[in-house]
Amino acid sequence: MLSPRSLLAVAAGAVLFSIPAFAWDQIPELERIVPVPADQQVPIIDFFRKDLFSYPQINRAGTRLAAVVANTLNARDLVLVDLENNSMDRISGDVTEDVYNFRWLTDDRVLFTIAGRAFGSEFRVVQVNHPNGSYPVIRFGYIGLVGIPEQDRLHPLLWVAGDPFGGDDIGVIQINAMERLADGNQRGNTFYGSSTRDDPSMMKIYNSYPRLPGVAVEYFSDKDGALAFGVTSKAGYATLYRLDGDHWDKCPVDLDHTKVLGAGDVPGELIVAGPERTDGQPSPVRRMDAATGQPGEVLFQDRRYDCEDAWMDRSQTTLKVIGVHFQRRTAGAIWFDPVHQSLQTAFSAYFPGKVVEIVSKDDAEKKFILKVSSDVDPGSYWLVDLDKHSKGLLKNIAPWIDPARMRPRKAIAYLSRDGIPLEAYLTLPAGASKAHPAPLVVYPHGGPWSRDTGGFDAIAEYLASRGYAVLQPNYRGSTDYNWRFPYEDRFDFVKMRNDVTDGTKALIRSGIVDKNRIAIMGGSFGAYLSLCGAAFEPDMYRCAVSLAGVFDWEQVMDEAHQESYLDNPEFEYLIRHLGDPKTNAAKFDATSPLRHADQIKIPIFIFHGWDDRTASIAESKALISALESHHVPYEKHFLEQEGHGLFKIQDRIDIFTDIEAFLAKNMGGAPTAQDAAPSPVAAAH
């Protein structure tokens, strides 16, 4: 292994080994893959095209890599590249299908998922590549990879979790990845056939495992790829179980305050984020004994963020946990292994000012794939070969984006009305300053249990390119900030909307945005917050945009309850944390912007997909009825063959073109970017 000093020498004098022989030009892309000239506006398609090249993974021998690539239809295919003989194979779905994920089983076999688009990617086929093509090995609704046994990698473990029309949760099964399904047909109406174990056209089971005692919500394996743990949900509470032979043992781990990241290094050990601290400090990443629930060695603790969304990195030879990847303001990693920490330091030195992530490596830890990105750069993937002392560009993720024309994203701090420090991300258009305040789009994230970070954000960049400032507040409930709040606050939707309002007001006080030209926009839970802004802050915003939103939590719970052919974890979770609408009428009234439609004074843009199975289109229909009854202007955009979001590229272009026109019409005309560079923005208080 090279020392950090010698690696830095490589960075200074490396010969970029050439990859044209890999024939990337065999990947048919949309017609233009270079940025438009600097005197032209960046077209909308450049912000919403699928990544040209993503998720590259090298095999364990370091001889081949696999990656997902965009094709001419803006769908996603799988490519397999032989790094030794410079050949490439391509595996495609069809016009209605996408490759969603993949894992190397052996050095020449890849397990991958093809999903149909018509129902929000809910019908899936798992396939394996073969020298003469590829073939299906299981076909079902919801399928998740649980583990790949280290000593038997051609017999992976899959969770077959039912289908959208009420099929049974079969539990965890083991399949033979070398055995083709009986009919060999992977497309068309086979998605809608029988979902039983007995149908050979759906699956062939090599082995099966005991079912969890309850409604399963998660399974995960130990370090060797064997089934080890499962999680169930009942009455809104999650319970952890450990597999012991042919039965499951309940573990006394408080999953309300502990996030399981995965199995540890020895049987029965977990790696967790938590338990949550009570001393006003972020939760640490640590070891835990699953049988007793006792916390063990602290592996890492950040000063500013919890690590709820962290994921572990294992040595591919010892299988021990050697680091965790997680989000601070940008993506990062902490390595417990000093060699990998030295490598990270050296790799970061290759690309000053960039975020450098190790995304894949071979077993010998001689070849590494790096992702290099920033707030203005979607990123690129690089291959580093320590034996050759070389590094080379594999592919840019979105080569049509010119980082020099993108706008930086800055973290700003503000205080909530109850005095808690919050964080938001601000993207300013060119020329914005106190002398030339920009119109503002407030853009809260969905979830609500997710977060925004300081990496590249295509929608924020699109809006900034059109002259708008963009504010993305991480309101309470956002992941990795929960240490700042009481537990119950992560379910307090009123406080969440107040946090968004407080961030907007703090930015107005900074003087860098035009207080008279502010819109609010969001998707899913962000759309809920957007309508809350319209209903409860009608004098702050000029217009609002709702993308696949929910607006009445009693209605959401009624729909969840009606769908519970089994105990419905979603319904029970909402009942536990929000209460029963029948006995908490005032609370549900306060959290429902739909019930306060009489307070809405501003135009509303409404998008929803007819096939949305996450947020019912009935929510948007009810909103339209309420707006019509109160004579509130709106624009309606309901699209067929779209689910919870916008899948098809033409639909994305059409909807965001309409949003651009809607904003311009309702905010006093399209903004004009100034030539001057924007002034720095101090943290708002």
N, C-alpha and C positions, 0 to 999 in steps of 0.2 A: 504494500500500500504506500502510495506517495505521501510525503509529508505536506502540510499546508504550504510550506515555503516552495517546494518543488511544483505544487499545483499552481501557485501564483505565477511561477515562471512559465508554466504552460499557457496561462491566460495571456501573458504578455507576448509570447512568441509562437503560439500555436498556428499550425497550418490548417486552414479550414478544409477538412476533407470533403471532397465533392460528392454530391448525391444526385447528379443528373442521371446516372445510370439506373436509378430506382424508377425512372420513367414516370415521374409525377404528372407529366403531361398526358398520361393515359387517363387521368381523372378528368372526365368531362365536367367543366364547371359552367356556371352561368356565363354569358358572353364576355363580360368584362370583369377582370380580377385585379385591376390596378386602380388607384384612386383617380377620380375625375380631376381635370386641370384645376389649378388653384383659383382661377377666375370664375369657376362655376360653383354653384351651390351643391353641397353634398346631397345626392338624391336620397329619397326616403328608403329605397330598397337597400342601400348600403348599411343602414342601421338595423335592418330586420331580416337580412339573409341569415340562413343557418351557417354556423362555423364551417369553413372550408375543410378544416382538418382538426380533429379533437380526440381526446382520450387515448393517446398512443401508449401502448404497453409492450414492453420487450419480453420475449419468452425467457425461461429460466436459464437456457444455455447461452443466451445473448446472440442467437443466430437469426432470429426473425422478430419483426414487430407487427402488431396489429393496430389499426386505428379506424375511427369512424370518419367518413368523408361525405361532403355534400355532392349531389349529382345535379344534372341539368334541370331536374324538376324540383330542386331545393328539398329533396328527400335525403335520407341518410343511409349510406351503404357502409359495408365493412371492407377494408383492404388488408391483405396480408403481404408483407414485404420480406423477401429473403435478403438478409444483409450480406450474405456470402456470394450469391451468384447474381445479385441485383435484378431479381425478377419480382413481379407483383401479381397477385390474384385479387380479383374483386368479387364480392358477394353482394347481390342486390336483392331487395324485396321487389315490389312492383309499384305501380303508381298510387296504391292505397296503403303502402306499408313503409315502415322505417325500422332500421336497426337501432335498438335502444341501448343495449349494453352488452358486454362480452367479458369473458375470462379465459385465460389460457388454462387448459387442462393438462396437456403435455406440451412438449416442444413443437409439435406439429398439429395439435388439435385445439380448436377454440370452441367453447360453448357460448352461443350468442342468442339474443332474443330479437325476434321480429314481431312488431305489434301493428295491428290494423289501426287506421286513423278514425274510422267512422264512429267509434264509441269511446273517444278519449283514450285510446291505447289500452283498453281494458281486455281485449282478446289477444292472446299472445301465443306464439309458437316458439319453442326453444329448439334450436338447431345446432348441428355440429358440422364443421367443414370436413371435406374429404378431397383427395386428389382429383376425383372426377366430379366434384361439385359439393353440394351440402345436402343434408337430409334432416327431417324433423325427428326429434326424439320424445317430445311431449307437446301437447296442444291443450290449452285450457284458458280460463279467464285470468285469474290472478296467480302469478307464479313468481316466487322469489328464491334466489339462490341462498342456501343456508351455509353450505360448506363444501369443500373439496378435500376428501381424505388424502392425507399426504402419501400414504402407502398404497392408495388405490384410486388414483386421480381420474380414471375413466368411469367411476361410479359416483358422481356428485349427488349431494343432498339438496332437494328442492322442497319448498313449502308450496303446496297446491291449495290455495286459500279460497276456493269457491269462484263463482262467476257472477256477473252483475245481475243475472236473472234468478238468483236464489239457489244456485248449485251448492252442494255440500262443501264444507271445509274438510278436505281429505287429510290434512296434516302434513307431516314431513315424510317424504318417500325418497328412496334411492333408486336411481335409474342407471341403466347401462347405456353410456353415451355412444357405444358402437352399434347399438341396435336401432334400426330404422322402424318407424311406425308402420303399421300394417298396410295402410293405403298409400303411404308415401306422398300424400297430397297435403300441402301446407296452406292453401289459400281458399278463398271463397266461403261457401256455406259450412265448411267443416268447423268454422269458429262457433257455429250455433247448434252444433249437434249435442249428443248426450254428454254429460259431464260426470259419468260414473267411472269407477275403477274398472268396470267390466268391458268397457268399450275399447277394443284394441286400436281403434283409429285415433284415440285421444292420448293414451299413455301406456307404457309397459313398465310395470313396477319390478324392480330388482330386489328391493327390501323396503319394509315400512317400519315405522316407529310408534311407540305408544302415543296416544292422543293426550293433549293437555287436559286437565280437569277444569274445563271452563271455556270461555270464548277467547281463542288465541289472538294475540295482537303482534307477537314477535317471536322469532326463534333465532338462536345464534350458536355457533360451533365453538369448540375449544381450539387451541393453537394447532392441533393436528388435523383439524377439519371434521372432527366427529361431533355429532349433535350433543350439546351440553346443557343449554339453558333455554327456557321459554318464558313468556310473559302472557298472563291472561288479564282480562278486565271484567269486573263485576261491580255494579252499583257505582260506577265512576271511579273505582279504585283499581290500580294495577298491582298485580302480584307476581313475584319472581319465583320460578321453579327451577330446580336442578335435576337433571336426568340421572337416576341411579339404577343402572341395569334396565329392568323392564317397568319401572315406575318413576313418577315424578315426586320429588320432595320439595315442600314449600320452604322458601328462604325468608328469614326475617329482615328483609332489606326494604327500607322506606323509599319507594319509588317516587313519592311526591317530592322528595328533597334530594334524591340521588339519581343521576343519569348514568346508566350502564353503558360504557363505551365498548366493552367486549370482554372476552375471557383473558385471564392473566397467563402466567408462565407455568403454573402448576395446577393440577386438578383441583377444582373447587374455588379457584381464585378469580376475582373480577378486577378489571380496571374500570374505575368510575370517576365521574366528575361529581364531587360532593363527599359526604353530605354537606348541605348548605350551611354556611357559617352563620353564627348569630352575633359576631363581633364586628359587623360592618366591613368584612373583607370578602373578596371573591372566593368562590369555591375552588378547592384544589383538585388536581388529577392525582389519584392515589390508588393503591391496592386495597382490596377488601375481601374478607373471607365470606363467601356466599352462604355457608352453612350457619354462621353465627351473626352475620351482618356487621361484624366488627371492622372498623376502618383500620388500615395498616399504613405502610410507608407512603409518605407524600412524595410524588414524583415531580410535580411541578405546580406552581401557583403564580398566576399573573397578578399584577398590581391593579389592573383596571377592569378586567373582564373575567366572567365565568368561562368555563370551557365546555358548555353544553353541546356544542356542535363539533367538538374535537373528534378526530378519528386516529386510530393507532397505526403505527408502522412497526412491522416485525422484521427481524432478520430472516432471510429466506433459507438460511442454513441452520441456525440454532432455533428458529421460530420464536425467540424471545422478543418481548416488546422493547424496542430500542428508541422510540420517540413518539410524539404526538403532533399532528397537524391541526391547526385551529385558526380562527379568525381573530385578529386584533382590529386595528383599523384597516389592515390589509391581511392577506393570507400569510401565515408564518408556520414555523416548525420549531419544536424544542427537541433536541436529541439527547437521550440519556447515554448514548454510546459516544465516547470521545472521538472515534474515527469519523463517524458520520457528522458530528459537529464540526470537525475540521474540514470535511468535504463541503459542508454547507457554507462555511466561511469562504472557502476558496472559490466555489461556484458563484457565490454572490459577488465576488471580486471580478469575475468575468464581465459582469453587466452592472456597472455602477448606476445607482439611482433607480434600479428596477427591482421588482419583487421576483425572486428566484425560488421556484419550488421543485423539489425532487419528486417526480411523479411515477417513475418506474426505474427498475434496475435488474440486472441479471443476478443469478445466484452467487457468482464469483465476485460481485460488487466491483466489476471493472468497467461496465458500460452503464451509463445513467442517461435517462431522458429527463430534461429540465423543461419546465414551463417558465417563460420570462415575460412579464407583463407590467403594466402600470395603470394609473388612473386614466391615462389618455391612450393607452395601447391595449387592445384586446389580447395581444400576446403572440408568442411564437414558441415552437418546440425545437429543442436542440438535443443532439446526441453527443455525449462526451465519452471518449474511449481513453481510459487511463493508461492502458498498455501502449497505445499509439501516441499518447500525449497530444490528443487532437480533439477538436470539437467542430461540429458542423450543424448547419441549419437543416432541420427536417422540413418544416413547413410553417408559414404564417397562418394564424388562425383566421384572420379576416384581412387579407392583403389589400382589399379595396379601401380600408380605413387608413387615412394619413394621420399619424399621431400629432403632427405639427398643427393640424387644423382642429384637433379636439380641445376641449376645455378642461382644466384641472378641477378635481373634486377636493374640497377642503372640509375637514371636520371642524364644526363649531360647537361651542358649549352654551347652554342656557339653563335657566332654573325653571322648574315647574312651579305652579302656583302654591304648592305645599312645600316648596323649598328644596326639592331634590334635584341634584345636577343631572341633566340629560344631555344627549349628544345627537347631532344631526349632521348630514352631509349637504354641502352647498356647491352647486355648479353654476358659475356665472357666464353669461355670454360675453363675447368680445366687446370691449368698450364700456362695460358696466362700471359705474362709479357713483359717488354721492352727487356729482355734478350731472350725471346721466343715469339716474336710477332705472333699473330694468323691470319690466313686467315679470311677475312671479307666478310659477306653477308649483303649488304645494303637492307633493307626491308621496304620501305615506305608503309603506309597504303592506303587503297582505299578510296572512297568517292567522291570527296576529303573532303567533309564536315563531317568528323568524326575525331577520334584521337586515338592514342595509350596511354595506361596508364601503371602504374607500377605493375599491377596484373599479374597473371600467364598467359603465352602465350605459347600455345602448339607448334606452329611452331618455335618460337625462341628457345624453349627448345630442340626441335628435332635437329635443326641445331647445337646448342651448344654441344649436346651430341655426334655429329659427328665431333667436333673439330673446329667449326666455331664460330667466334665472330659475333654478330648480332646487327646492328644499325637500330633503328626505329625512324626516325626524324619526329617531329610534325611541318611540314612546314606550312607556312602561309595559311589560309583557314581552318586549323584544328579547330574543335569546341573548345570553351572555351579559345581560344587565340586571338580572333578577336579584343579585346580592344587594342592590341599592333599595329594594322595596320590600314591604311586607308580602308574605306569600299570597294573600287574597287579592293583592293589587293586580296580579297578572290575569285576573278574570274581571276586572272592573272596567267595563267598556266606557263608562262615563269619564273616568279619569284618563283613559287612553285618548279620547277625543279632546279632552282639555289639554293634554300634553301637546297634541298637534297644534291646537290654537295658541298655546303659550310659545311654542317655537316660532310660529308665524309672526306673532306680535313682537317677539324679541328681534327677529330679522327686520321687521318694519322699523323698529327703533334705531337700527344701525344706519338707516338712511340710504342703503345701497339698492333697495328695491322700491318700486312705485306703489305706494299704499293704496292707490286708486285703481290699480290694474293687477288684481290677484285672482287666480283660479285655483281650484283644488281638483285633483284627479287621483284615482286609485283603482286597483283590481282586486276582486274577491273581498277580503276584509278591508283592504284599502279603499274599495268602492263604498263599503259601509261607512268608513270614516269620511269619505268624500261627501256622501249624502248628509252625514251628521253636520259637516261644515255648512252645507247649504241650509239645513233646517235650524240649526242652533246658533249659527254665526252669519245670518243672512246679510248683514251690512259689511262683512269683511271681504266676501268673495263676489266676483262679477259673474262667474259661471262654475259649473261642476261637471266632471266626467266620471261616469260609473261604468266599469268594465267587469261584468259577471259578478254583480254584488248581491249581498243579502241585507235586508233592511228591517226585518221584524223577527226577533229571536224566538218569540212564541211560535210563529209560523215555522221557523227552521226546526224547532223541537217537535212540533206536530208531524212534520214530514219525516223526521228521523224516527219517530215512534211508529208511524204507519209502516215504515220499511222494515221493522224489526221482526222478521220471520224467525230470527233467533234473538237472544238478548242483544240489543244494539249498543255497542260501546259508546258511540257518539252521543246517542240520546241520554244514556246514563251519566256520561261525563258532564253534559250540559246541565242535567237536572241537579247533579251534585254541586256544581260550582256556580250556576246561575240561579238555582232554586226552581220551584214549581210555579209556572205562570198562574196557576189557579189560586195560589196563596200569596203571590208576590206581584200582584197586578201593577202596583205603583212603580216597582223596579223595572218591569218589562216595558211599561209605558215610557219611562225615562230613557231607556236604551234604544227605543225604536224611532228612528227619524221618519219612518213611513207614517207613524201615527201623528206626526207633527208637520205633515205636508202643508197645512194651512199657513205655516211660517215661512215656507220657501218662496222666495221672490225672484230667484235667478234662473236662467235657462239651464237645463240638464241634458247632457249627452248620455244616452243609454245604449250599451252594447251587451248582448248575451247570445251564447250559442245554444241552439235548440237541443243539442245532445249533452249539455252540461249535467253531469251526475254528482258534482260537488256542491254547486249552488244552483238551486232549481231556477229555471227560467220563469217560474211562477212569481218569484220575487220581483223581477223586473216588470212583469205584466201588472202586478198589484201596484207598483210604483207609478206606472203610466196611468192607471185608473185614478189614482189619488191626484196626480198632477193635473189631469184633465178636469177633475171635479173642482179644482181650485184655480183653473185657468192659468196654469204655469206652463210656459213654453218648453218644449223638449224636442230632441231628435231621437228617433228609435232606429236601432240597427240590430236586427235579429238575423243570425246566419245559420243556415243548415250545414250539417257535417262539421260543426265546430263544437268542442266541448268546453272545458273550463279554461278558456284562453283562446288564443288565435294560432292555429296550427299551420294553415296554408299561407304561403308567402303572399299570394295575391290578396287574401283577406286582410293580412296585416297591413299591406300597403294601402288598401282601400280604407280601412278603419282609421289609420293614423293620418291619412290624407284628409279624411273628414274631420278628425279631431283638430288638425291644424287649421282648417277653415273655420271650425266652430270657435276655437279660441280667438282667432283674428276678428271674427264677426262680433264677439261678445266682450272683447277687451279693448275696444277702441281702435281696431286695425292692427295689422301685423307689425310687430316691432322691427326697428331698423338697427342692425348692429353697427357700432361705431368702429372707426379704425384704431382708436387709441387702445392701448392695453389696459385691462382693468386694474383698479387699485386693490391692494391687499385688503382683506376683510378681517378685522379684529374679532375675537370671540364676542358674541352678543351676551348681554347679561340682563 
